[in-house]
Amino acid sequence: MKNDYDIIVVGAGPAGSVAARYAAQRGVSVLLLEKESKPGAFVRCGEAVNKNKLKEFINPDPDWISSTINSFSLIAPDGCEITLQFDEEGYILDRTLFDYRLALSAIDEGAELLSDAYVYDLIMDDGIVRGVRVETGSRRLDLKSRIVIAADGVGSRIGRFAGISTFIDYRDMECCVQVTASGVNYINGNSCYFYFGKRYAPEGYVWVFPKGSNTANIGVGISGYAGKSRSASVYLKNFIDNYYPGIKIIKKIAGGVPSTATLKQIISPGIMLAGDSARQVNPLSGGGIISGMTAGSIAGRIAAESVLLNQPDHIRAYQTEWHSRLGKKHEIYNLIKKGVFNFDDTRLNSIAKTFREVPPGKRSLGRLFCTALINNPSLLPEVAKVFVV
Ligand SMILES: Cc1cc2nc3c(=O)[nH]c(=O)nc-3n(C[C@H](O)[C@H](O)[C@H](O)COP(=O)(O)OP(=O)(O)OC[C@H]3O[C@@H](n4cnc5c(N)ncnc54)[C@H](O)[C@@H]3O)c2cc1C
């Protein structure tokens, strides 16, 4: 291993591995650092992704696909269920294997990977990031680089070390708890289920994502505000006791999802933030796998260009490109999220009831939005923008 690289990427999650791959593809030297024993060793995720968007980054492989999704079932607080069929399939991944393979794809392009390598500080020189300080086993190393890409997830500290404000309002940090369970019978193994309402998921939703062989990820995400009075764990237990009693819990995880617009600043001299660390998550759905990979692909490419052109300032292009690719949309989704969170159970029930009148073949997310809008016309200008941008 060298002690000087063109680009060092911190964190081998979806954002970091894609960033490392896109940079290495351009012939610069890249080191990917992961604090766990290997990429994918510790993941917290419902594992749902859109198939077509995923294919932009990696060819689907049955090894890391747990199930294929072709419909959504949305369940209102009064139990009224709406099913939406999709042509576009989605997947429920096995992220442990997926993250591992994604990191391998970066190595295939020439990136080096060091696992068990915890970045505990940055090397700074006059406000410019010049590398990272790493703890690996009992050793401490200083590794220099021309650019650091911080893809260290929702609990990111690297951005803060560089002086970037990574503050997030606690209301926007969705508190999530999820179990993977077996014995989840009576669900369609190709459908994702979403439950809404104050009883089980105030300012959020409960998800049930099938993983094959009667197993599923069952989780709840509630706003940090709602989580102050009762924990997400309690909401999830009540939900399971009511809807899926008797299931066998295999695994339980908890984590935060930064459900808000992207940070105002995602670059600083010598450093770029990508993925959850930059709050690049779809605020409406809480999905961050595709957004993270999109951000990683832009960050990795632009970082390599900056090195090859010998123009440190070129990394500014990342902020602009992200904003036009997804950042602007996320700002609008964030406004819609705030509107939707204000719907009370009566309104949600009424939307579901109205939408149920739509014949199954004519149901679409767009039509569901229209129904929701009839119930809350003040959202109209924001929703209109989603379809224009
Ligand atoms: C309960 C839950 C359910 C979710 N469900 C979905 C879903 O169904 N679909 C979806 O799209 N998104 C979902 N998300 C969000 C999604 O998991 C994240 O948005 C996504 O993983 C972000 O990718 P990332 O690469 O930015 O960060 P991460 O995947 O968190 O990767 C960060 C990596 O950095 C490493 N790391 C951290 N600090 C350091 C350090 N100092 N030094 C070295 N390495 C470090 C970590 O070990 C990790 O491997 C969910 C999140 C939660 C909590």
The ligand as a Tripos MOL2 file, in Angstrom:
@<TRIPOS>MOLECULE
LIG
   53    58     1     0     0
SMALL
NO_CHARGES

@<TRIPOS>ATOM
      1 C1        -33.8680    1.0640    8.4880 C.3       1 LIG1
      2 C2        -33.4820    1.6490    7.1540 C.ar      1 LIG1
      3 C3        -34.1320    1.2170    6.0090 C.ar      1 LIG1
      4 C4        -33.7600    1.7350    4.7520 C.ar      1 LIG1
      5 N1        -34.3820    1.2390    3.6450 N.ar      1 LIG1
      6 C5        -33.9970    1.6750    2.4220 C.ar      1 LIG1
      7 C6        -34.5690    1.1160    1.2390 C.ar      1 LIG1
      8 O1        -35.4010    0.2040    1.2980 O.2       1 LIG1
      9 N2        -34.1600    1.5880    0.0330 N.ar      1 LIG1
     10 C7        -33.2200    2.5920   -0.0680 C.ar      1 LIG1
     11 O2        -32.9040    2.9980   -1.1980 O.2       1 LIG1
     12 N3        -32.6590    3.1230    1.0390 N.ar      1 LIG1
     13 C8        -33.0060    2.6870    2.2750 C.ar      1 LIG1
     14 N4        -32.4020    3.2130    3.3920 N.ar      1 LIG1
     15 C9        -31.3540    4.2330    3.2270 C.3       1 LIG1
     16 C10       -30.0560    3.6060    2.7310 C.3       1 LIG1
     17 O3        -29.7070    2.5010    3.5410 O.3       1 LIG1
     18 C11       -28.9270    4.6280    2.7440 C.3       1 LIG1
     19 O4        -29.4050    5.8320    2.1800 O.3       1 LIG1
     20 C12       -27.7110    4.1460    1.9410 C.3       1 LIG1
     21 O5        -27.1270    3.0280    2.5500 O.3       1 LIG1
     22 C13       -26.6790    5.2730    1.8850 C.3       1 LIG1
     23 O6        -25.5030    4.8230    1.2490 O.3       1 LIG1
     24 P1        -24.0990    5.4980    1.6320 P.3       1 LIG1
     25 O7        -23.0840    4.8320    0.7940 O.co2     1 LIG1
     26 O8        -24.2160    6.9630    1.6190 O.co2     1 LIG1
     27 O9        -23.8740    5.1440    3.1870 O.3       1 LIG1
     28 P2        -23.7560    3.7320    3.8940 P.3       1 LIG1
     29 O10       -24.4680    2.6810    3.1590 O.co2     1 LIG1
     30 O11       -24.1300    3.9690    5.3160 O.co2     1 LIG1
     31 O12       -22.1970    3.4040    3.8120 O.3       1 LIG1
     32 C14       -21.2590    4.1270    4.5810 C.3       1 LIG1
     33 C15       -20.0330    3.2340    4.7650 C.3       1 LIG1
     34 O13       -19.0090    4.0090    5.3890 O.3       1 LIG1
     35 C16       -18.3890    3.2270    6.3990 C.3       1 LIG1
     36 N5        -17.8110    4.2010    7.3550 N.ar      1 LIG1
     37 C17       -18.4990    5.0580    8.1400 C.ar      1 LIG1
     38 N6        -17.6390    5.8370    8.8450 N.ar      1 LIG1
     39 C18       -16.3880    5.4620    8.4650 C.ar      1 LIG1
     40 C19       -15.0790    5.9000    8.8450 C.ar      1 LIG1
     41 N7        -14.9090    6.8980    9.7300 N.pl3     1 LIG1
     42 N8        -14.0130    5.2920    8.2880 N.ar      1 LIG1
     43 C20       -14.1750    4.2910    7.3650 C.ar      1 LIG1
     44 N9        -15.3940    3.8360    6.9820 N.ar      1 LIG1
     45 C21       -16.4920    4.4230    7.5060 C.ar      1 LIG1
     46 C22       -19.5300    2.4020    6.9590 C.3       1 LIG1
     47 O14       -19.0870    1.2410    7.6380 O.3       1 LIG1
     48 C23       -20.3090    2.0550    5.6830 C.3       1 LIG1
     49 O15       -19.8520    0.8750    5.0720 O.3       1 LIG1
     50 C24       -32.7460    2.7230    4.6610 C.ar      1 LIG1
     51 C25       -32.1030    3.1590    5.8190 C.ar      1 LIG1
     52 C26       -32.4560    2.6360    7.0590 C.ar      1 LIG1
     53 C27       -31.7340    3.1130    8.2940 C.3       1 LIG1
@<TRIPOS>BOND
     1     1     2 1
     2     2     3 ar
     3     2    52 ar
     4     3     4 ar
     5     4     5 ar
     6     4    50 ar
     7     5     6 ar
     8     6     7 ar
     9     6    13 1
    10     7     8 2
    11     7     9 ar
    12     9    10 ar
    13    10    11 2
    14    10    12 ar
    15    12    13 ar
    16    13    14 ar
    17    14    15 1
    18    14    50 ar
    19    15    16 1
    20    16    17 1
    21    16    18 1
    22    18    19 1
    23    18    20 1
    24    20    21 1
    25    20    22 1
    26    22    23 1
    27    23    24 1
    28    24    25 2
    29    24    26 1
    30    24    27 1
    31    27    28 1
    32    28    29 2
    33    28    30 1
    34    28    31 1
    35    31    32 1
    36    32    33 1
    37    33    34 1
    38    33    48 1
    39    34    35 1
    40    35    36 1
    41    35    46 1
    42    36    37 ar
    43    36    45 ar
    44    37    38 ar
    45    38    39 ar
    46    39    40 ar
    47    39    45 ar
    48    40    41 1
    49    40    42 ar
    50    42    43 ar
    51    43    44 ar
    52    44    45 ar
    53    46    47 1
    54    46    48 1
    55    48    49 1
    56    50    51 ar
    57    51    52 ar
    58    52    53 1
@<TRIPOS>SUBSTRUCTURE
     1 LIG1         1 GROUP 0 **** ****
